[in-house]
Amino acid sequence: MAIRKVLRMGHPVLRQRARPLAPEELGSDRIRALVDDMIDTMHDYGGIGLAAPQIGESIRLAVIEIPGGPTRYGVVEPLPLTVLANPTIEVLDETSAGFWEGCLSIPGLRGYVERPQHVRVEYVDLDGKPHAKELVGFLATVFQHELDHLDGTLYIDRIKDSRLLAFDLEYERYLAPRQAA
Ligand code: NI
């Protein structure tokens, strides 16, 4: 177990299409150790998801975990720790909604990205067992963000209006959705 350095935008690995894991790799010591590192790193950096390319491993592997309490995205639907290998995604409804996304590879910034809000994700776990999840709302956005990393796509590629990109401090001060009084 180790906390790894998260690569920042500009590192070429973040722009590569990651390779799939072979079935015999899934439960290997190397991949289990890598997933442990990804979880430690996600926790240490305070993220809610991390894809393997973000720590320099260009393979189709991601972890997502959304705690029940407040996150940097406000209070959102929790999701227990989920390890996704070789995930695929299908949009079930093109109706989109926007969220202010952040990314550990683009520290200090937030951007407003619209994405479909109803998707189905299929993946296998480290035992090779297949899983399928239907996701709506913010969770649909989170899964799309992480899976994008496996194709070398970053959220800023999906910002339609570059005026909706801001530093965290200015986001909090001027742009954060106002809580009802
Ligand atoms: Ni990211």
Backbone and ligand atoms as CSV (ligand in chain L), in Angstrom:
chain,resi,resn,atom,element,x,y,z
A,1,MET,N,N,0.842,-1.198,0.000
A,1,MET,CA,C,0.000,0.000,0.000
A,1,MET,C,C,0.876,1.245,0.000
A,2,ALA,N,N,0.510,2.168,-0.860
A,2,ALA,CA,C,1.316,3.386,-0.940
A,2,ALA,C,C,0.482,4.490,-1.573
A,3,ILE,N,N,0.784,5.686,-1.139
A,3,ILE,CA,C,0.179,6.850,-1.781
A,3,ILE,C,C,1.053,7.213,-2.966
A,4,ARG,N,N,0.445,7.261,-4.139
A,4,ARG,CA,C,1.199,7.550,-5.354
A,4,ARG,C,C,0.958,9.005,-5.763
A,5,LYS,N,N,1.858,9.509,-6.573
A,5,LYS,CA,C,1.706,10.878,-7.077
A,5,LYS,C,C,0.656,10.876,-8.197
A,6,VAL,N,N,-0.285,11.826,-8.132
A,6,VAL,CA,C,-1.286,11.940,-9.189
A,6,VAL,C,C,-0.714,12.816,-10.307
A,7,LEU,N,N,-0.719,12.280,-11.508
A,7,LEU,CA,C,-0.212,13.032,-12.661
A,7,LEU,C,C,-1.136,14.203,-12.958
A,8,ARG,N,N,-0.535,15.301,-13.375
A,8,ARG,CA,C,-1.332,16.485,-13.672
A,8,ARG,C,C,-1.443,16.686,-15.179
A,9,MET,N,N,-2.498,17.414,-15.549
A,9,MET,CA,C,-2.760,17.707,-16.953
A,9,MET,C,C,-1.500,18.211,-17.639
A,10,GLY,N,N,-1.218,17.643,-18.786
A,10,GLY,CA,C,0.018,17.923,-19.495
A,10,GLY,C,C,0.876,16.673,-19.572
A,11,HIS,N,N,0.694,15.772,-18.589
A,11,HIS,CA,C,1.416,14.499,-18.666
A,11,HIS,C,C,0.797,13.647,-19.777
A,12,PRO,N,N,1.631,13.155,-20.684
A,12,PRO,CA,C,1.059,12.460,-21.849
A,12,PRO,C,C,0.267,11.197,-21.510
A,13,VAL,N,N,0.569,10.527,-20.396
A,13,VAL,CA,C,-0.188,9.309,-20.069
A,13,VAL,C,C,-1.680,9.617,-19.902
A,14,LEU,N,N,-1.996,10.830,-19.414
A,14,LEU,CA,C,-3.399,11.198,-19.218
A,14,LEU,C,C,-4.153,11.311,-20.533
A,15,ARG,N,N,-3.406,11.380,-21.647
A,15,ARG,CA,C,-4.033,11.557,-22.954
A,15,ARG,C,C,-4.025,10.296,-23.793
A,16,GLN,N,N,-3.545,9.196,-23.205
A,16,GLN,CA,C,-3.521,7.938,-23.950
A,16,GLN,C,C,-4.811,7.148,-23.732
A,17,ARG,N,N,-5.126,6.325,-24.713
A,17,ARG,CA,C,-6.190,5.352,-24.519
A,17,ARG,C,C,-5.582,4.165,-23.766
A,18,ALA,N,N,-6.160,3.854,-22.600
A,18,ALA,CA,C,-5.589,2.806,-21.757
A,18,ALA,C,C,-5.925,1.428,-22.312
A,19,ARG,N,N,-5.062,0.458,-22.021
A,19,ARG,CA,C,-5.278,-0.900,-22.544
A,19,ARG,C,C,-6.169,-1.688,-21.586
A,20,PRO,N,N,-6.931,-2.650,-22.128
A,20,PRO,CA,C,-7.739,-3.513,-21.258
A,20,PRO,C,C,-6.860,-4.448,-20.437
A,21,LEU,N,N,-7.392,-4.881,-19.315
A,21,LEU,CA,C,-6.732,-5.901,-18.507
A,21,LEU,C,C,-7.065,-7.268,-19.073
A,22,ALA,N,N,-6.070,-8.128,-19.197
A,22,ALA,CA,C,-6.319,-9.508,-19.599
A,22,ALA,C,C,-6.954,-10.254,-18.426
A,23,PRO,N,N,-7.825,-11.247,-18.711
A,23,PRO,CA,C,-8.501,-11.968,-17.613
A,23,PRO,C,C,-7.521,-12.505,-16.572
A,24,GLU,N,N,-6.366,-13.011,-17.023
A,24,GLU,CA,C,-5.431,-13.608,-16.053
A,24,GLU,C,C,-4.711,-12.559,-15.211
A,25,GLU,N,N,-4.791,-11.287,-15.627
A,25,GLU,CA,C,-4.156,-10.220,-14.839
A,25,GLU,C,C,-5.017,-9.803,-13.654
A,26,LEU,N,N,-6.347,-10.005,-13.784
A,26,LEU,CA,C,-7.289,-9.363,-12.856
A,26,LEU,C,C,-6.958,-9.620,-11.388
A,27,GLY,N,N,-6.774,-10.874,-11.038
A,27,GLY,CA,C,-6.545,-11.171,-9.629
A,27,GLY,C,C,-5.083,-11.246,-9.246
A,28,SER,N,N,-4.216,-10.781,-10.139
A,28,SER,CA,C,-2.776,-10.920,-9.896
A,28,SER,C,C,-2.339,-10.030,-8.735
A,29,ASP,N,N,-1.221,-10.400,-8.125
A,29,ASP,CA,C,-0.689,-9.588,-7.026
A,29,ASP,C,C,-0.417,-8.171,-7.487
A,30,ARG,N,N,0.104,-8.037,-8.709
A,30,ARG,CA,C,0.438,-6.702,-9.205
A,30,ARG,C,C,-0.801,-5.818,-9.303
A,31,ILE,N,N,-1.892,-6.364,-9.840
A,31,ILE,CA,C,-3.091,-5.540,-10.011
A,31,ILE,C,C,-3.758,-5.276,-8.658
A,32,ARG,N,N,-3.751,-6.271,-7.764
A,32,ARG,CA,C,-4.320,-6.022,-6.429
A,32,ARG,C,C,-3.528,-4.939,-5.695
A,33,ALA,N,N,-2.209,-4.959,-5.823
A,33,ALA,CA,C,-1.376,-3.929,-5.179
A,33,ALA,C,C,-1.634,-2.568,-5.816
A,34,LEU,N,N,-1.816,-2.567,-7.123
A,34,LEU,CA,C,-2.102,-1.306,-7.809
A,34,LEU,C,C,-3.431,-0.724,-7.330
A,35,VAL,N,N,-4.445,-1.574,-7.205
A,35,VAL,CA,C,-5.751,-1.088,-6.730
A,35,VAL,C,C,-5.639,-0.568,-5.305
A,36,ASP,N,N,-4.882,-1.249,-4.444
A,36,ASP,CA,C,-4.656,-0.742,-3.083
A,36,ASP,C,C,-4.024,0.648,-3.133
A,37,ASP,N,N,-3.046,0.831,-4.004
A,37,ASP,CA,C,-2.405,2.139,-4.145
A,37,ASP,C,C,-3.408,3.190,-4.641
A,38,MET,N,N,-4.254,2.794,-5.589
A,38,MET,CA,C,-5.248,3.743,-6.109
A,38,MET,C,C,-6.203,4.187,-5.007
A,39,ILE,N,N,-6.611,3.237,-4.156
A,39,ILE,CA,C,-7.535,3.574,-3.060
A,39,ILE,C,C,-6.838,4.491,-2.054
A,40,ASP,N,N,-5.607,4.128,-1.669
A,40,ASP,CA,C,-4.850,4.979,-0.731
A,40,ASP,C,C,-4.662,6.382,-1.295
A,41,THR,N,N,-4.357,6.443,-2.572
A,41,THR,CA,C,-4.092,7.734,-3.209
A,41,THR,C,C,-5.369,8.570,-3.280
A,42,MET,N,N,-6.467,7.933,-3.678
A,42,MET,CA,C,-7.760,8.641,-3.728
A,42,MET,C,C,-8.105,9.201,-2.359
A,43,HIS,N,N,-7.936,8.389,-1.313
A,43,HIS,CA,C,-8.254,8.860,0.041
A,43,HIS,C,C,-7.344,10.011,0.446
A,44,ASP,N,N,-6.041,9.855,0.180
A,44,ASP,CA,C,-5.092,10.883,0.620
A,44,ASP,C,C,-5.357,12.215,-0.080
A,45,TYR,N,N,-5.714,12.168,-1.346
A,45,TYR,CA,C,-5.953,13.397,-2.104
A,45,TYR,C,C,-7.380,13.928,-1.908
A,46,GLY,N,N,-8.216,13.153,-1.226
A,46,GLY,CA,C,-9.581,13.619,-0.982
A,46,GLY,C,C,-10.470,13.555,-2.210
A,47,GLY,N,N,-10.197,12.615,-3.105
A,47,GLY,CA,C,-11.029,12.479,-4.292
A,47,GLY,C,C,-12.161,11.495,-4.076
A,48,ILE,N,N,-13.102,11.455,-5.022
A,48,ILE,CA,C,-14.190,10.480,-4.965
A,48,ILE,C,C,-14.045,9.447,-6.083
A,49,GLY,N,N,-12.996,9.572,-6.861
A,49,GLY,CA,C,-12.724,8.594,-7.907
A,49,GLY,C,C,-11.296,8.772,-8.387
A,50,LEU,N,N,-10.751,7.682,-8.915
A,50,LEU,CA,C,-9.397,7.757,-9.466
A,50,LEU,C,C,-9.274,6.670,-10.536
A,51,ALA,N,N,-8.701,7.041,-11.655
A,51,ALA,CA,C,-8.464,6.089,-12.732
A,51,ALA,C,C,-6.975,5.774,-12.779
A,52,ALA,N,N,-6.653,4.538,-13.168
A,52,ALA,CA,C,-5.252,4.098,-13.145
A,52,ALA,C,C,-4.315,5.022,-13.927
A,53,PRO,N,N,-4.735,5.561,-15.096
A,53,PRO,CA,C,-3.805,6.458,-15.811
A,53,PRO,C,C,-3.383,7.673,-14.978
A,54,GLN,N,N,-4.212,8.059,-14.006
A,54,GLN,CA,C,-3.860,9.226,-13.189
A,54,GLN,C,C,-2.645,8.961,-12.302
A,55,ILE,N,N,-2.319,7.684,-12.069
A,55,ILE,CA,C,-1.059,7.401,-11.365
A,55,ILE,C,C,-0.061,6.717,-12.303
A,56,GLY,N,N,-0.264,6.938,-13.583
A,56,GLY,CA,C,0.752,6.544,-14.548
A,56,GLY,C,C,0.625,5.130,-15.084
A,57,GLU,N,N,-0.498,4.461,-14.805
A,57,GLU,CA,C,-0.708,3.089,-15.271
A,57,GLU,C,C,-1.797,3.118,-16.344
A,58,SER,N,N,-1.380,2.940,-17.587
A,58,SER,CA,C,-2.326,3.106,-18.690
A,58,SER,C,C,-3.111,1.813,-18.928
A,59,ILE,N,N,-3.960,1.487,-17.938
A,59,ILE,CA,C,-4.809,0.299,-18.034
A,59,ILE,C,C,-6.227,0.661,-17.613
A,60,ARG,N,N,-7.195,-0.145,-18.066
A,60,ARG,CA,C,-8.614,0.205,-17.900
A,60,ARG,C,C,-9.112,-0.248,-16.528
A,61,LEU,N,N,-8.822,0.588,-15.552
A,61,LEU,CA,C,-9.088,0.286,-14.150
A,61,LEU,C,C,-9.393,1.604,-13.446
A,62,ALA,N,N,-10.456,1.610,-12.628
A,62,ALA,CA,C,-10.809,2.821,-11.890
A,62,ALA,C,C,-11.420,2.441,-10.545
A,63,VAL,N,N,-11.313,3.343,-9.589
A,63,VAL,CA,C,-11.990,3.182,-8.301
A,63,VAL,C,C,-12.865,4.409,-8.071
A,64,ILE,N,N,-14.020,4.163,-7.447
A,64,ILE,CA,C,-14.943,5.254,-7.111
A,64,ILE,C,C,-15.456,4.964,-5.707
A,65,GLU,N,N,-15.507,6.018,-4.878
A,65,GLU,CA,C,-16.079,5.873,-3.533
A,65,GLU,C,C,-16.599,7.229,-3.101
A,66,ILE,N,N,-17.878,7.275,-2.794
A,66,ILE,CA,C,-18.479,8.547,-2.387
A,66,ILE,C,C,-18.969,8.403,-0.955
A,67,PRO,N,N,-18.332,9.141,-0.036
A,67,PRO,CA,C,-18.719,9.016,1.370
A,67,PRO,C,C,-20.116,9.598,1.615
A,68,GLY,N,N,-20.698,9.189,2.707
A,68,GLY,CA,C,-22.054,9.635,3.015
A,68,GLY,C,C,-22.134,11.093,3.425
A,69,GLY,N,N,-21.079,11.619,4.013
A,69,GLY,CA,C,-21.123,12.996,4.511
A,69,GLY,C,C,-20.859,13.997,3.417
A,70,PRO,N,N,-20.567,15.235,3.796
A,70,PRO,CA,C,-20.271,16.266,2.795
A,70,PRO,C,C,-18.993,15.943,2.018
A,71,THR,N,N,-18.974,16.228,0.735
A,71,THR,CA,C,-17.780,16.102,-0.086
A,71,THR,C,C,-17.527,17.472,-0.698
A,72,ARG,N,N,-16.471,17.562,-1.501
A,72,ARG,CA,C,-16.235,18.847,-2.167
A,72,ARG,C,C,-17.313,19.129,-3.201
A,73,TYR,N,N,-18.205,18.171,-3.423
A,73,TYR,CA,C,-19.340,18.393,-4.318
A,73,TYR,C,C,-20.628,18.578,-3.537
A,74,GLY,N,N,-20.506,18.899,-2.234
A,74,GLY,CA,C,-21.693,19.005,-1.404
A,74,GLY,C,C,-22.100,17.622,-0.920
A,75,VAL,N,N,-23.299,17.543,-0.383
A,75,VAL,CA,C,-23.794,16.261,0.093
A,75,VAL,C,C,-24.448,15.562,-1.084
A,76,VAL,N,N,-23.911,14.399,-1.450
A,76,VAL,CA,C,-24.417,13.678,-2.609
A,76,VAL,C,C,-24.684,12.231,-2.213
A,77,GLU,N,N,-25.365,11.538,-3.080
A,77,GLU,CA,C,-25.709,10.140,-2.830
A,77,GLU,C,C,-24.426,9.328,-2.606
A,78,PRO,N,N,-24.320,8.604,-1.489
A,78,PRO,CA,C,-23.098,7.844,-1.237
A,78,PRO,C,C,-22.981,6.620,-2.139
A,79,LEU,N,N,-21.750,6.201,-2.348
A,79,LEU,CA,C,-21.503,4.969,-3.114
A,79,LEU,C,C,-20.367,4.224,-2.422
A,80,PRO,N,N,-20.587,2.958,-2.029
A,80,PRO,CA,C,-19.489,2.205,-1.420
A,80,PRO,C,C,-18.341,2.036,-2.405
A,81,LEU,N,N,-17.176,1.777,-1.870
A,81,LEU,CA,C,-15.985,1.606,-2.700
A,81,LEU,C,C,-16.247,0.599,-3.821
A,82,THR,N,N,-16.032,1.033,-5.041
A,82,THR,CA,C,-16.285,0.196,-6.210
A,82,THR,C,C,-15.029,0.168,-7.066
A,83,VAL,N,N,-14.584,-1.041,-7.405
A,83,VAL,CA,C,-13.407,-1.222,-8.260
A,83,VAL,C,C,-13.906,-1.707,-9.611
A,84,LEU,N,N,-13.591,-0.962,-10.663
A,84,LEU,CA,C,-14.079,-1.288,-11.998
A,84,LEU,C,C,-12.911,-1.641,-12.904
A,85,ALA,N,N,-12.947,-2.845,-13.454
A,85,ALA,CA,C,-11.966,-3.222,-14.469
A,85,ALA,C,C,-12.687,-3.367,-15.801
A,86,ASN,N,N,-12.039,-2.916,-16.854
A,86,ASN,CA,C,-12.556,-3.004,-18.223
A,86,ASN,C,C,-14.011,-2.534,-18.338
A,87,PRO,N,N,-14.335,-1.370,-17.778
A,87,PRO,CA,C,-15.722,-0.923,-17.818
A,87,PRO,C,C,-16.153,-0.478,-19.213
A,88,THR,N,N,-17.444,-0.660,-19.478
A,88,THR,CA,C,-18.057,-0.096,-20.688
A,88,THR,C,C,-19.286,0.672,-20.240
A,89,ILE,N,N,-19.682,1.631,-21.050
A,89,ILE,CA,C,-20.800,2.489,-20.667
A,89,ILE,C,C,-21.753,2.627,-21.834
A,90,GLU,N,N,-23.034,2.664,-21.486
A,90,GLU,CA,C,-24.086,2.854,-22.482
A,90,GLU,C,C,-24.997,3.955,-21.950
A,91,VAL,N,N,-25.265,4.936,-22.793
A,91,VAL,CA,C,-26.182,5.999,-22.394
A,91,VAL,C,C,-27.607,5.509,-22.601
A,92,LEU,N,N,-28.407,5.545,-21.529
A,92,LEU,CA,C,-29.791,5.068,-21.620
A,92,LEU,C,C,-30.746,6.209,-21.941
A,93,ASP,N,N,-30.342,7.413,-21.620
A,93,ASP,CA,C,-31.183,8.578,-21.885
A,93,ASP,C,C,-30.237,9.754,-22.108
A,94,GLU,N,N,-30.370,10.395,-23.262
A,94,GLU,CA,C,-29.439,11.479,-23.614
A,94,GLU,C,C,-29.702,12.764,-22.826
A,95,THR,N,N,-30.818,12.815,-22.089
A,95,THR,CA,C,-31.124,14.033,-21.340
A,95,THR,C,C,-29.955,14.357,-20.409
A,96,SER,N,N,-29.437,15.577,-20.546
A,96,SER,CA,C,-28.220,15.933,-19.828
A,96,SER,C,C,-28.499,16.935,-18.720
A,97,ALA,N,N,-27.595,16.952,-17.772
A,97,ALA,CA,C,-27.602,17.985,-16.736
A,97,ALA,C,C,-26.148,18.303,-16.419
A,98,GLY,N,N,-25.936,19.493,-15.877
A,98,GLY,CA,C,-24.576,19.939,-15.625
A,98,GLY,C,C,-24.207,19.890,-14.153
A,99,PHE,N,N,-22.933,19.583,-13.915
A,99,PHE,CA,C,-22.354,19.681,-12.576
A,99,PHE,C,C,-21.014,20.392,-12.699
A,100,TRP,N,N,-20.606,21.032,-11.607
A,100,TRP,CA,C,-19.258,21.606,-11.532
A,100,TRP,C,C,-18.308,20.478,-11.167
A,101,GLU,N,N,-17.512,20.049,-12.127
A,101,GLU,CA,C,-16.609,18.926,-11.901
A,101,GLU,C,C,-15.213,19.418,-11.528
A,102,GLY,N,N,-14.535,18.594,-10.768
A,102,GLY,CA,C,-13.126,18.815,-10.485
A,102,GLY,C,C,-12.392,17.528,-10.802
A,103,CYS,N,N,-11.074,17.596,-10.774
A,103,CYS,CA,C,-10.285,16.425,-11.117
A,103,CYS,C,C,-8.945,16.530,-10.407
A,104,LEU,N,N,-8.496,15.432,-9.794
A,104,LEU,CA,C,-7.215,15.468,-9.080
A,104,LEU,C,C,-6.057,15.751,-10.029
A,105,SER,N,N,-6.261,15.521,-11.325
A,105,SER,CA,C,-5.212,15.812,-12.305
A,105,SER,C,C,-5.243,17.267,-12.780
A,106,ILE,N,N,-6.253,18.012,-12.332
A,106,ILE,CA,C,-6.367,19.437,-12.691
A,106,ILE,C,C,-6.633,20.190,-11.388
A,107,PRO,N,N,-5.650,20.209,-10.484
A,107,PRO,CA,C,-5.910,20.719,-9.142
A,107,PRO,C,C,-6.235,22.202,-9.145
A,108,GLY,N,N,-7.170,22.564,-8.255
A,108,GLY,CA,C,-7.477,23.977,-8.039
A,108,GLY,C,C,-8.538,24.546,-8.947
A,109,LEU,N,N,-9.042,23.745,-9.880
A,109,LEU,CA,C,-10.021,24.261,-10.838
A,109,LEU,C,C,-11.323,23.468,-10.773
A,110,ARG,N,N,-12.368,24.116,-11.213
A,110,ARG,CA,C,-13.680,23.497,-11.388
A,110,ARG,C,C,-14.221,23.915,-12.737
A,111,GLY,N,N,-14.977,23.028,-13.342
A,111,GLY,CA,C,-15.612,23.385,-14.605
A,111,GLY,C,C,-16.996,22.789,-14.715
A,112,TYR,N,N,-17.862,23.516,-15.408
A,112,TYR,CA,C,-19.264,23.096,-15.535
A,112,TYR,C,C,-19.413,22.237,-16.787
A,113,VAL,N,N,-19.803,20.970,-16.571
A,113,VAL,CA,C,-19.884,20.002,-17.659
A,113,VAL,C,C,-21.269,19.383,-17.686
A,114,GLU,N,N,-21.852,19.358,-18.868
A,114,GLU,CA,C,-23.154,18.699,-19.026
A,114,GLU,C,C,-22.939,17.296,-19.582
A,115,ARG,N,N,-23.602,16.336,-18.956
A,115,ARG,CA,C,-23.496,14.935,-19.386
A,115,ARG,C,C,-24.860,14.265,-19.266
A,116,PRO,N,N,-25.069,13.185,-20.043
A,116,PRO,CA,C,-26.298,12.397,-19.878
A,116,PRO,C,C,-26.432,11.926,-18.424
A,117,GLN,N,N,-27.662,11.860,-17.943
A,117,GLN,CA,C,-27.893,11.592,-16.527
A,117,GLN,C,C,-28.490,10.213,-16.266
A,118,HIS,N,N,-28.456,9.351,-17.267
A,118,HIS,CA,C,-28.930,7.982,-17.042
A,118,HIS,C,C,-28.081,7.058,-17.908
A,119,VAL,N,N,-27.217,6.301,-17.257
A,119,VAL,CA,C,-26.291,5.431,-17.991
A,119,VAL,C,C,-26.285,4.045,-17.351
A,120,ARG,N,N,-25.808,3.096,-18.137
A,120,ARG,CA,C,-25.587,1.737,-17.632
A,120,ARG,C,C,-24.106,1.424,-17.802
A,121,VAL,N,N,-23.475,0.979,-16.732
A,121,VAL,CA,C,-22.047,0.654,-16.771
A,121,VAL,C,C,-21.884,-0.837,-16.483
A,122,GLU,N,N,-21.100,-1.500,-17.309
A,122,GLU,CA,C,-20.749,-2.903,-17.070
A,122,GLU,C,C,-19.245,-2.988,-16.838
A,123,TYR,N,N,-18.856,-3.857,-15.924
A,123,TYR,CA,C,-17.436,-3.992,-15.610
A,123,TYR,C,C,-17.223,-5.336,-14.943
A,124,VAL,N,N,-15.985,-5.695,-14.732
A,124,VAL,CA,C,-15.684,-6.876,-13.919
A,124,VAL,C,C,-14.894,-6.427,-12.696
A,125,ASP,N,N,-14.994,-7.226,-11.630
A,125,ASP,CA,C,-14.187,-6.931,-10.445
A,125,ASP,C,C,-12.878,-7.727,-10.526
A,126,LEU,N,N,-12.084,-7.667,-9.466
A,126,LEU,CA,C,-10.760,-8.294,-9.516
A,126,LEU,C,C,-10.831,-9.818,-9.487
A,127,ASP,N,N,-12.012,-10.354,-9.185
A,127,ASP,CA,C,-12.196,-11.804,-9.276
A,127,ASP,C,C,-12.739,-12.211,-10.640
A,128,GLY,N,N,-12.888,-11.229,-11.523
A,128,GLY,CA,C,-13.391,-11.524,-12.859
A,128,GLY,C,C,-14.908,-11.634,-12.924
A,129,LYS,N,N,-15.568,-11.294,-11.820
A,129,LYS,CA,C,-17.029,-11.401,-11.775
A,129,LYS,C,C,-17.657,-10.187,-12.472
A,130,PRO,N,N,-18.608,-10.424,-13.383
A,130,PRO,CA,C,-19.223,-9.287,-14.078
A,130,PRO,C,C,-20.263,-8.576,-13.216
A,131,HIS,N,N,-20.341,-7.265,-13.409
A,131,HIS,CA,C,-21.312,-6.431,-12.701
A,131,HIS,C,C,-21.948,-5.481,-13.701
A,132,ALA,N,N,-23.175,-5.071,-13.394
A,132,ALA,CA,C,-23.826,-4.023,-14.179
A,132,ALA,C,C,-24.528,-3.087,-13.210
A,133,LYS,N,N,-24.423,-1.799,-13.489
A,133,LYS,CA,C,-25.061,-0.798,-12.628
A,133,LYS,C,C,-25.753,0.213,-13.526
A,134,GLU,N,N,-26.966,0.593,-13.131
A,134,GLU,CA,C,-27.623,1.740,-13.759
A,134,GLU,C,C,-27.434,2.925,-12.836
A,135,LEU,N,N,-27.016,4.037,-13.403
A,135,LEU,CA,C,-26.687,5.202,-12.597
A,135,LEU,C,C,-27.450,6.403,-13.114
A,136,VAL,N,N,-27.944,7.202,-12.180
A,136,VAL,CA,C,-28.653,8.422,-12.555
A,136,VAL,C,C,-28.026,9.611,-11.824
A,137,GLY,N,N,-28.253,10.796,-12.391
A,137,GLY,CA,C,-27.864,12.038,-11.738
A,137,GLY,C,C,-26.358,12.156,-11.543
A,138,PHE,N,N,-25.962,12.664,-10.369
A,138,PHE,CA,C,-24.554,12.938,-10.100
A,138,PHE,C,C,-23.692,11.677,-10.261
A,139,LEU,N,N,-24.223,10.529,-9.845
A,139,LEU,CA,C,-23.439,9.292,-9.984
A,139,LEU,C,C,-23.164,8.973,-11.452
A,140,ALA,N,N,-24.128,9.250,-12.307
A,140,ALA,CA,C,-23.914,9.033,-13.746
A,140,ALA,C,C,-22.772,9.923,-14.232
A,141,THR,N,N,-22.726,11.150,-13.735
A,141,THR,CA,C,-21.638,12.069,-14.089
A,141,THR,C,C,-20.293,11.547,-13.583
A,142,VAL,N,N,-20.253,11.075,-12.339
A,142,VAL,CA,C,-18.987,10.608,-11.753
A,142,VAL,C,C,-18.436,9.427,-12.559
A,143,PHE,N,N,-19.295,8.466,-12.890
A,143,PHE,CA,C,-18.818,7.295,-13.647
A,143,PHE,C,C,-18.322,7.718,-15.027
A,144,GLN,N,N,-19.036,8.634,-15.688
A,144,GLN,CA,C,-18.581,9.077,-17.009
A,144,GLN,C,C,-17.238,9.789,-16.908
A,145,HIS,N,N,-17.064,10.608,-15.870
A,145,HIS,CA,C,-15.791,11.316,-15.679
A,145,HIS,C,C,-14.640,10.315,-15.544
A,146,GLU,N,N,-14.827,9.300,-14.701
A,146,GLU,CA,C,-13.737,8.336,-14.482
A,146,GLU,C,C,-13.477,7.505,-15.724
A,147,LEU,N,N,-14.543,7.073,-16.401
A,147,LEU,CA,C,-14.350,6.247,-17.595
A,147,LEU,C,C,-13.704,7.060,-18.715
A,148,ASP,N,N,-14.000,8.358,-18.774
A,148,ASP,CA,C,-13.332,9.224,-19.746
A,148,ASP,C,C,-11.808,9.151,-19.609
A,149,HIS,N,N,-11.333,9.064,-18.360
A,149,HIS,CA,C,-9.880,9.009,-18.146
A,149,HIS,C,C,-9.253,7.824,-18.886
A,150,LEU,N,N,-10.013,6.744,-19.041
A,150,LEU,CA,C,-9.473,5.540,-19.677
A,150,LEU,C,C,-9.329,5.728,-21.189
A,151,ASP,N,N,-9.985,6.764,-21.703
A,151,ASP,CA,C,-9.875,7.072,-23.139
A,151,ASP,C,C,-9.048,8.336,-23.378
A,152,GLY,N,N,-8.376,8.811,-22.343
A,152,GLY,CA,C,-7.528,9.990,-22.518
A,152,GLY,C,C,-8.289,11.303,-22.572
A,153,THR,N,N,-9.512,11.284,-22.068
A,153,THR,CA,C,-10.353,12.493,-22.093
A,153,THR,C,C,-10.423,13.097,-20.698
A,154,LEU,N,N,-10.294,14.409,-20.618
A,154,LEU,CA,C,-10.418,15.127,-19.347
A,154,LEU,C,C,-11.681,15.993,-19.383
A,155,TYR,N,N,-12.192,16.334,-18.200
A,155,TYR,CA,C,-13.477,17.046,-18.181
A,155,TYR,C,C,-13.411,18.375,-18.928
A,156,ILE,N,N,-12.223,18.989,-18.922
A,156,ILE,CA,C,-12.168,20.297,-19.603
A,156,ILE,C,C,-12.436,20.158,-21.098
A,157,ASP,N,N,-12.198,18.967,-21.658
A,157,ASP,CA,C,-12.517,18.747,-23.078
A,157,ASP,C,C,-14.025,18.864,-23.324
A,158,ARG,N,N,-14.808,18.694,-22.270
A,158,ARG,CA,C,-16.263,18.643,-22.414
A,158,ARG,C,C,-16.953,19.918,-21.952
A,159,ILE,N,N,-16.161,20.917,-21.550
A,159,ILE,CA,C,-16.759,22.196,-21.147
A,159,ILE,C,C,-17.181,22.940,-22.417
A,160,LYS,N,N,-18.486,23.270,-22.516
A,160,LYS,CA,C,-18.973,23.926,-23.727
A,160,LYS,C,C,-18.690,25.421,-23.695
A,161,ASP,N,N,-18.684,25.991,-22.506
A,161,ASP,CA,C,-18.518,27.438,-22.360
A,161,ASP,C,C,-17.323,27.658,-21.428
A,162,SER,N,N,-16.192,28.090,-22.012
A,162,SER,CA,C,-14.969,28.176,-21.214
A,162,SER,C,C,-15.051,29.243,-20.125
A,163,ARG,N,N,-16.107,30.061,-20.149
A,163,ARG,CA,C,-16.299,30.989,-19.034
A,163,ARG,C,C,-16.727,30.230,-17.781
A,164,LEU,N,N,-17.174,28.996,-17.965
A,164,LEU,CA,C,-17.604,28.191,-16.819
A,164,LEU,C,C,-16.469,27.270,-16.362
A,165,LEU,N,N,-15.283,27.869,-16.273
A,165,LEU,CA,C,-14.110,27.207,-15.703
A,165,LEU,C,C,-13.552,28.197,-14.689
A,166,ALA,N,N,-13.335,27.747,-13.464
A,166,ALA,CA,C,-12.983,28.693,-12.404
A,166,ALA,C,C,-12.058,28.035,-11.390
A,167,PHE,N,N,-11.302,28.854,-10.695
A,167,PHE,CA,C,-10.529,28.358,-9.567
A,167,PHE,C,C,-11.477,28.052,-8.402
A,168,ASP,N,N,-11.055,27.094,-7.561
A,168,ASP,CA,C,-11.904,26.667,-6.443
A,168,ASP,C,C,-12.369,27.853,-5.592
A,169,LEU,N,N,-11.439,28.734,-5.264
A,169,LEU,CA,C,-11.789,29.850,-4.375
A,169,LEU,C,C,-12.854,30.737,-4.997
A,170,GLU,N,N,-12.655,31.081,-6.270
A,170,GLU,CA,C,-13.625,31.937,-6.957
A,170,GLU,C,C,-14.944,31.200,-7.184
A,171,TYR,N,N,-14.838,29.891,-7.429
A,171,TYR,CA,C,-16.070,29.095,-7.545
A,171,TYR,C,C,-16.882,29.221,-6.259
A,172,GLU,N,N,-16.208,28.974,-5.124
A,172,GLU,CA,C,-16.929,29.044,-3.840
A,172,GLU,C,C,-17.498,30.434,-3.607
A,173,ARG,N,N,-16.734,31.447,-4.006
A,173,ARG,CA,C,-17.122,32.813,-3.667
A,173,ARG,C,C,-18.250,33.321,-4.573
A,174,TYR,N,N,-18.171,32.988,-5.854
A,174,TYR,CA,C,-19.087,33.635,-6.806
A,174,TYR,C,C,-20.038,32.703,-7.530
A,175,LEU,N,N,-19.686,31.436,-7.649
A,175,LEU,CA,C,-20.415,30.581,-8.582
A,175,LEU,C,C,-21.145,29.414,-7.941
A,176,ALA,N,N,-20.764,29.037,-6.728
A,176,ALA,CA,C,-21.374,27.867,-6.102
A,176,ALA,C,C,-22.882,28.073,-6.012
A,177,PRO,N,N,-23.623,27.015,-6.306
A,177,PRO,CA,C,-25.084,27.134,-6.164
A,177,PRO,C,C,-25.400,27.605,-4.748
A,178,ARG,N,N,-26.213,28.620,-4.669
A,178,ARG,CA,C,-26.536,29.179,-3.355
A,178,ARG,C,C,-27.520,28.258,-2.631
A,179,GLN,N,N,-27.215,27.987,-1.361
A,179,GLN,CA,C,-28.166,27.217,-0.549
A,179,GLN,C,C,-29.384,28.085,-0.286
A,180,ALA,N,N,-30.549,27.450,-0.275
A,180,ALA,CA,C,-31.759,28.190,0.090
A,180,ALA,C,C,-31.620,28.639,1.542
A,181,ALA,N,N,-32.012,29.884,1.798
A,181,ALA,CA,C,-31.853,30.438,3.152
A,181,ALA,C,C,-32.841,29.769,4.105
L,1,NI,NI,NI,-10.561,13.161,-13.014
